[in-house]
Amino acid sequence: MHFDLTDLRLYLNILDTGNITAGAARSHLSLAAASARIRAMEASLGVEFLQRNRRGVSPTPAGDALARHARVLLQQAERLQQELAEYAKGVKGQVRLLCNTTAITEYLPELLADFLHSHPNLDIDLQELPSARITHALRQGAADLGIVSDAIDTHDLQTRPFRDDPLVLIMPREHPLAQGASVSFSDTLRHDYVGLNANSALAVYLEEQALHIGSRMQIRIRADGFDGLMRMVAHGAGLAIVPLAAIQRGSLDEPLKSVALEEDWAQRKLLLCARSFDNLPGYARALFEALQGDSL
């Protein structure tokens, strides 16, 4: 058996993304090279690690075992690199930070830029995921830190408050739902929506809330970010649900009406989380302290 760290990272990237093409792209490999590496790994032991199907791939029992050991080995390799970096000028470490949509777009850009400026030997692997997938990745050791909604189960993870992050409904001022101070999510589902990209963490979260009450959101069009979404709403394309922070930051010529949502899940808070803050590698600990110091 001969696996190198590139093989192990590729394999975990394939599991995290659910297909070989996306895993290869995240590993900066061609599809052909990635497929050849996976075939060689399987051939070296005479077992299959991946089950292929039309929707992508999933691990076999042997693949689950490989994933557990691969995560431990890569964590140890990362800690080795970080400790040696203290003795070797110019050697970089990396922290993997997983966040939901609001954290990435509203709270982190300037904070992370300042942190990187003051830590030239550190890179940050920043990825947007729904909160449930973030906590799963943390439990599996696939990330150092996460920022998640407090609506998600974090009972076996350590958490710290990060931001209050209420969600609000926005619409043109003349919309029928603009008359009250609050509205239930279920009442809004009779109307058309402008949504974020279907793969964004917030879009997934809102679709799940609609499904929980046996309905679906009527998405007429999707936007890649909050600014474009709010401009579409201002011109009458539909309703939208956005973080209050996006409205406070945004600047539109056309006024929008924002209304509170009555559901508890909309009054959310964001949490910093990790398996153990005390056991974070050195660079990840430095990022955690910077994020915690900037928490409100």
C-alpha positions as CSV (number, residue, x, y, z in Angstrom):
1,M,0.0,0.0,0.0
2,H,1.4,3.4,-1.0
3,F,-0.8,6.5,-0.5
4,D,0.7,10.0,-0.4
5,L,-0.9,13.1,1.2
6,T,-2.2,14.3,-2.2
7,D,-4.1,11.0,-2.6
8,L,-5.6,11.4,0.8
9,R,-6.6,15.1,0.3
10,L,-8.1,14.2,-3.0
11,Y,-10.1,11.4,-1.5
12,L,-11.5,13.6,1.3
13,N,-12.3,16.4,-1.2
14,I,-14.3,13.9,-3.3
15,L,-16.3,12.8,-0.3
16,D,-16.9,16.4,0.8
17,T,-18.1,17.5,-2.6
18,G,-19.9,14.3,-3.5
19,N,-18.3,13.7,-6.9
20,I,-14.9,13.1,-8.5
21,T,-15.1,16.1,-10.8
22,A,-15.6,18.6,-8.0
23,G,-13.1,16.9,-5.7
24,A,-10.5,17.0,-8.5
25,A,-11.1,20.7,-9.0
26,R,-10.8,21.4,-5.3
27,S,-7.5,19.4,-5.3
28,H,-6.2,21.4,-8.4
29,L,-6.0,18.2,-10.4
30,S,-7.5,17.2,-13.8
31,L,-10.4,14.8,-13.8
32,A,-8.2,12.2,-15.6
33,A,-5.4,12.6,-13.0
34,A,-7.8,12.3,-10.1
35,S,-9.5,9.3,-11.5
36,A,-6.2,7.6,-12.0
37,R,-5.1,8.3,-8.5
38,I,-8.4,6.8,-7.0
39,R,-8.1,3.7,-9.2
40,A,-4.4,3.2,-8.1
41,M,-5.5,3.5,-4.4
42,E,-8.2,0.9,-4.9
43,A,-5.9,-1.4,-6.9
44,S,-3.2,-1.3,-4.3
45,L,-5.4,-3.0,-1.7
46,G,-7.8,-4.7,-4.0
47,V,-10.9,-3.0,-2.5
48,E,-13.2,-0.3,-3.7
49,F,-13.4,2.9,-1.7
50,L,-16.1,4.6,-3.6
51,Q,-19.5,3.6,-4.9
52,R,-20.3,5.3,-8.2
53,N,-23.9,6.3,-9.1
54,R,-25.7,8.8,-11.3
55,R,-25.8,11.4,-8.4
56,G,-22.1,11.1,-7.6
57,V,-20.1,8.9,-5.3
58,S,-20.4,7.6,-1.7
59,P,-17.9,5.7,0.5
60,T,-18.0,2.0,0.8
61,P,-17.3,0.6,4.3
62,A,-13.6,0.4,3.4
63,G,-13.9,4.0,2.2
64,D,-15.4,5.1,5.5
65,A,-12.4,3.6,7.3
66,L,-10.0,5.2,4.9
67,A,-11.7,8.6,5.5
68,R,-11.3,8.3,9.3
69,H,-7.6,7.6,9.1
70,A,-7.0,10.1,6.3
71,R,-8.4,12.9,8.4
72,V,-6.2,12.0,11.3
73,L,-3.1,11.8,9.1
74,L,-3.7,15.1,7.4
75,Q,-4.4,16.8,10.7
76,Q,-1.1,15.5,12.0
77,A,0.7,16.6,8.9
78,E,-0.8,20.1,9.1
79,R,0.2,20.4,12.8
80,L,3.7,19.2,11.9
81,Q,3.9,21.9,9.2
82,Q,2.6,24.6,11.5
83,E,5.1,23.8,14.3
84,L,8.0,23.6,11.8
85,A,6.9,26.9,10.3
86,E,7.9,28.6,13.5
87,Y,11.5,27.6,12.7
88,A,11.5,28.1,8.9
89,K,10.9,31.6,7.7
90,G,8.5,31.8,4.8
91,V,6.8,28.4,5.3
92,K,3.0,28.8,5.4
93,G,0.3,27.2,7.4
94,Q,-3.4,26.9,6.6
95,V,-6.6,27.1,8.5
96,R,-9.9,25.8,7.2
97,L,-12.8,28.0,8.1
98,L,-16.4,27.0,7.1
99,C,-19.1,29.6,7.3
100,N,-22.7,30.3,6.3
101,T,-23.7,32.9,3.7
102,T,-24.1,35.9,6.1
103,A,-20.8,35.4,7.8
104,I,-18.9,35.3,4.6
105,T,-20.6,38.2,2.9
106,E,-21.4,40.6,5.8
107,Y,-19.0,40.0,8.7
108,L,-15.8,38.4,7.5
109,P,-14.2,40.2,4.5
110,E,-12.5,43.0,6.3
111,L,-11.8,41.0,9.4
112,L,-10.1,38.2,7.5
113,A,-8.2,40.6,5.3
114,D,-6.8,42.4,8.4
115,F,-5.9,39.1,10.0
116,L,-4.0,37.8,6.9
117,H,-2.2,41.1,6.7
118,S,-0.9,40.7,10.2
119,H,-0.1,36.9,9.7
120,P,1.9,36.7,6.5
121,N,2.7,33.0,7.0
122,L,-1.0,31.9,7.2
123,D,-3.5,31.1,4.4
124,I,-7.2,30.6,5.1
125,D,-9.3,28.0,3.2
126,L,-12.7,29.7,3.4
127,Q,-15.8,27.8,2.2
128,E,-19.5,28.5,2.4
129,L,-21.7,25.7,3.6
130,P,-25.1,25.2,5.3
131,S,-24.7,25.1,9.1
132,A,-25.6,21.4,9.3
133,R,-22.8,20.5,6.9
134,I,-20.4,22.7,8.8
135,T,-21.0,20.9,12.1
136,H,-20.7,17.6,10.4
137,A,-17.3,18.6,8.9
138,L,-16.1,19.7,12.3
139,R,-17.1,16.5,14.0
140,Q,-15.3,14.6,11.2
141,G,-12.2,16.7,11.7
142,A,-12.5,18.1,8.1
143,A,-12.2,21.8,9.3
144,D,-10.7,23.8,12.1
145,L,-13.3,26.4,12.8
146,G,-16.9,27.0,11.8
147,I,-19.5,29.8,12.0
148,V,-23.0,28.5,12.2
149,S,-26.6,29.4,13.1
150,D,-27.6,28.7,16.6
151,A,-30.6,26.8,15.2
152,I,-28.4,23.8,14.4
153,D,-27.4,21.1,16.9
154,T,-24.0,21.8,18.4
155,H,-24.3,19.7,21.5
156,D,-20.9,17.9,21.1
157,L,-19.0,20.9,19.8
158,Q,-17.6,23.9,21.7
159,T,-19.2,27.3,20.8
160,R,-18.8,31.0,21.4
161,P,-21.2,33.8,20.4
162,F,-20.2,35.6,17.2
163,R,-23.0,37.9,16.0
164,D,-26.8,38.5,16.3
165,D,-28.0,37.7,12.8
166,P,-31.8,38.2,12.4
167,L,-33.4,37.5,9.0
168,V,-36.0,39.9,7.7
169,L,-38.5,39.9,4.8
170,I,-37.9,42.7,2.2
171,M,-40.3,44.0,-0.5
172,P,-41.3,47.2,-2.3
173,R,-43.2,49.6,-0.1
174,E,-46.4,49.2,-2.0
175,H,-46.4,45.4,-1.6
176,P,-49.5,44.0,0.2
177,L,-47.4,42.4,3.0
178,A,-45.7,45.8,3.7
179,Q,-48.5,47.1,5.9
180,G,-47.7,45.2,9.1
181,A,-44.7,45.2,11.5
182,S,-44.2,41.4,11.2
183,V,-45.4,38.5,9.1
184,S,-45.3,34.7,9.3
185,F,-43.1,32.9,6.8
186,S,-46.1,30.7,5.7
187,D,-48.1,33.7,4.7
188,T,-45.2,34.9,2.4
189,L,-45.2,31.6,0.5
190,R,-48.2,32.6,-1.6
191,H,-46.0,35.2,-3.2
192,D,-43.1,35.1,-5.7
193,Y,-39.6,35.3,-4.4
194,V,-36.2,36.4,-5.5
195,G,-33.7,33.9,-4.2
196,L,-29.9,33.5,-3.8
197,N,-28.0,31.0,-5.8
198,A,-29.5,27.5,-5.1
199,N,-26.2,26.3,-3.6
200,S,-25.8,29.1,-1.1
201,A,-26.2,28.2,2.5
202,L,-29.0,30.7,3.1
203,A,-31.0,29.4,0.1
204,V,-30.7,25.9,1.3
205,Y,-31.7,26.9,4.8
206,L,-34.9,28.8,3.6
207,E,-35.9,25.9,1.4
208,E,-35.7,23.6,4.4
209,Q,-37.9,25.9,6.4
210,A,-40.5,25.9,3.7
211,L,-40.4,22.1,3.4
212,H,-40.8,21.7,7.2
213,I,-44.3,23.3,6.9
214,G,-45.2,21.3,3.8
215,S,-44.7,24.0,1.2
216,R,-42.1,25.4,-1.3
217,M,-40.8,28.8,-2.1
218,Q,-41.8,30.2,-5.5
219,I,-38.5,31.4,-6.8
220,R,-38.8,33.5,-10.0
221,I,-35.1,34.3,-10.3
222,R,-31.9,33.9,-8.4
223,A,-29.1,36.3,-7.7
224,D,-25.5,35.7,-6.8
225,G,-25.3,38.1,-3.9
226,F,-27.4,40.3,-1.6
227,D,-26.8,43.5,-3.5
228,G,-28.2,42.2,-6.8
229,L,-31.1,40.5,-4.9
230,M,-32.1,43.7,-3.2
231,R,-32.0,45.6,-6.4
232,M,-34.3,43.1,-8.0
233,V,-36.7,43.2,-5.1
234,A,-36.8,47.0,-5.2
235,H,-37.9,46.8,-8.8
236,G,-40.7,44.4,-8.1
237,A,-39.4,41.0,-9.0
238,G,-40.6,39.4,-5.8
239,L,-40.0,39.1,-2.1
240,A,-36.7,38.1,-0.5
241,I,-35.4,37.1,2.9
242,V,-32.0,38.6,3.9
243,P,-30.0,39.2,7.0
244,L,-30.7,42.5,8.6
245,A,-27.0,43.3,8.3
246,A,-27.2,43.2,4.5
247,I,-29.9,45.9,4.6
248,Q,-27.9,48.0,7.0
249,R,-24.8,47.8,4.8
250,G,-26.5,48.1,1.5
251,S,-27.3,51.4,-0.3
252,L,-30.2,51.6,-2.7
253,D,-31.7,54.5,-4.5
254,E,-35.1,52.8,-4.3
255,P,-36.4,52.4,-0.7
256,L,-37.3,48.9,0.5
257,K,-39.7,47.9,3.3
258,S,-38.3,45.3,5.7
259,V,-40.6,43.3,8.0
260,A,-39.7,41.0,10.8
261,L,-40.5,37.3,10.5
262,E,-42.5,35.8,13.3
263,E,-40.7,32.4,13.4
264,D,-38.1,31.7,16.0
265,W,-35.7,30.4,13.4
266,A,-35.5,33.9,11.9
267,Q,-34.2,35.4,15.1
268,R,-31.0,33.6,14.8
269,K,-27.5,34.1,16.2
270,L,-24.2,33.1,14.8
271,L,-21.8,31.0,16.7
272,L,-18.1,30.2,16.5
273,C,-17.6,26.5,16.9
274,A,-14.9,23.9,16.9
275,R,-14.4,20.4,18.4
276,S,-12.1,21.9,21.0
277,F,-10.9,25.5,21.1
278,D,-8.1,24.6,23.5
279,N,-6.8,21.9,21.2
280,L,-6.7,24.0,18.0
281,P,-3.4,24.1,16.1
282,G,-1.4,27.2,16.7
283,Y,-2.5,29.2,13.6
284,A,-6.2,28.1,14.0
285,R,-6.0,29.3,17.6
286,A,-4.7,32.7,16.4
287,L,-7.7,33.0,14.0
288,F,-10.1,31.9,16.7
289,E,-8.8,34.6,19.0
290,A,-9.1,37.2,16.3
291,L,-12.7,36.2,15.5
292,Q,-13.6,36.0,19.2
293,G,-12.1,39.4,19.9
294,D,-14.2,40.9,17.1
295,S,-17.5,39.2,18.3
296,L,-20.4,41.3,19.4
